[in-house]
Amino acid sequence: MEHVADDVEFVARRYEGFARHYAAGSSPSYARIALGVARDQRVLGLVMGLPAGNKRQPNLLLGAVRYLGGPVGDWPEFRDWLVENWDRVESVVLERATQTNEVRRCATLLPVLASLPGPLALVEVGASAGLCLYPDRYRYSYDGGGLIGPADGEVVLECATEGAVPVPERVPEVVWRAGIDLNPLDPGDAGDVRWLESLIWPGPREAARRERLRAAARVAAGDPAWMVAGDLVESLPRVVAMAPREATVVVFHSAVLAYVSPADVAAFAEVVGGVRGHWVSNEGWRVFPEWERARPEAPTRFTLALDGRVVAHTGEHGQSVAWVG
Ligand SMILES: C[S@@+](CC[C@H](N)C(=O)[O-])C[C@H]1O[C@@H](n2cnc3c(N)ncnc32)[C@H](O)[C@@H]1O
């Protein structure tokens, strides 16, 4: 994300906004801690010592503390630990980035992927550890119904539906998978998986998300996708050019373009329009506000579109899909 002014008032407002609008509903302890940061001049001073922009964001700071085993239950304990361990926290913040990889998003992508003529060649941009590149290896249950997917699938993704979601009877055939990321993570590397675990917020959904993450990392590590380190605009054409001719190429992304400047979002839309195959976008509605029906009623939901046509609004972690297409 780009910021015009990243002064201390802006950073304090950012932590307060994170607490009130994002963490309050799903992670009460993160909400308390982020509010604490927003009101504490000493801690704000430490945060201001980090490079401006994404390095100052709440998710990254909180993830770094978790990664180091710091306390994330309450503000006073968190504050004391943070001040005492600032050098170590700063190192992790400088080395790492927010790359939350939420495999459950496959449950919201599946109805679109299964509607396309197979077999599929998947290209995920902003893939993180590439866990969403295996929609054919996971099992799915919509509204608590029967399981779809391979009988030996270890990962089960549950999803609630609204409207006429075209729930498929089977998963699509995937014959090729590639991921592009500025910093691809390795699902077979214990440190990378632990970093991904550290990015999961404490709260009622934490244990289930961690279990899914570990199981999906085992799937991905067992059959590594081709992961390309690079920018999504620059790398996409050469990656798509390598996909098998007989397969339908699907370029897709979730929770990525909010981290990209508006100029690069526009450049990406142009590039993706110029490569063969289909484009599936699952992002906050503000990324493409001009699309018809882009704006969901619930502000935290994502907007799911196929080739620029909005088909659904989805839970940000893949927990729900409301069909509008
Ligand atoms: C929040 S994570 C989402 C990961 C995954 N798409 C998911 O849904 O679980 C965003 C990812 O986008 C990557 N990213 C951000 N800007 C990028 C760019 N310009 N080119 C390639 N990857 C980028 C980050 O490195 C990060 O791994």
PDBQT file of the ligand as one rigid body, heavy atoms in Angstrom, charges set to zero:
ROOT
HETATM    1  C1  LIG A 401      -1.869 -11.459   1.675  1.00  0.00    +0.000 C 
HETATM    2  S1  LIG A 401      -0.855 -12.491   0.690  1.00  0.00    +0.000 S 
HETATM    3  C2  LIG A 401      -2.085 -13.478  -0.126  1.00  0.00    +0.000 C 
HETATM    4  C3  LIG A 401      -1.573 -14.846  -0.517  1.00  0.00    +0.000 C 
HETATM    5  C4  LIG A 401      -2.527 -15.750  -1.285  1.00  0.00    +0.000 C 
HETATM    6  N1  LIG A 401      -2.945 -15.120  -2.520  1.00  0.00    +0.000 N 
HETATM    7  C5  LIG A 401      -3.748 -16.140  -0.490  1.00  0.00    +0.000 C 
HETATM    8  O1  LIG A 401      -4.865 -15.781  -0.884  1.00  0.00    +0.000 OA
HETATM    9  O2  LIG A 401      -3.632 -16.834   0.499  1.00  0.00    +0.000 OA
HETATM   10  C6  LIG A 401      -0.329 -11.372  -0.611  1.00  0.00    +0.000 C 
HETATM   11  C7  LIG A 401       0.865 -11.900  -1.403  1.00  0.00    +0.000 C 
HETATM   12  O3  LIG A 401       1.049 -11.046  -2.546  1.00  0.00    +0.000 OA
HETATM   13  C8  LIG A 401       2.434 -10.898  -2.778  1.00  0.00    +0.000 C 
HETATM   14  N2  LIG A 401       2.647  -9.676  -3.593  1.00  0.00    +0.000 N 
HETATM   15  C9  LIG A 401       2.383  -8.392  -3.237  1.00  0.00    +0.000 A 
HETATM   16  N3  LIG A 401       2.708  -7.556  -4.243  1.00  0.00    +0.000 NA
HETATM   17  C10 LIG A 401       3.170  -8.322  -5.265  1.00  0.00    +0.000 A 
HETATM   18  C11 LIG A 401       3.670  -8.038  -6.574  1.00  0.00    +0.000 A 
HETATM   19  N4  LIG A 401       3.747  -6.780  -7.027  1.00  0.00    +0.000 N 
HETATM   20  N5  LIG A 401       4.057  -9.058  -7.353  1.00  0.00    +0.000 NA
HETATM   21  C12 LIG A 401       3.992 -10.348  -6.889  1.00  0.00    +0.000 A 
HETATM   22  N6  LIG A 401       3.529 -10.665  -5.656  1.00  0.00    +0.000 NA
HETATM   23  C13 LIG A 401       3.134  -9.687  -4.843  1.00  0.00    +0.000 A 
HETATM   24  C14 LIG A 401       3.027 -10.832  -1.382  1.00  0.00    +0.000 C 
HETATM   25  O4  LIG A 401       4.419 -11.129  -1.393  1.00  0.00    +0.000 OA
HETATM   26  C15 LIG A 401       2.187 -11.878  -0.652  1.00  0.00    +0.000 C 
HETATM   27  O5  LIG A 401       2.792 -13.148  -0.676  1.00  0.00    +0.000 OA
ENDROOT
TORSDOF 0
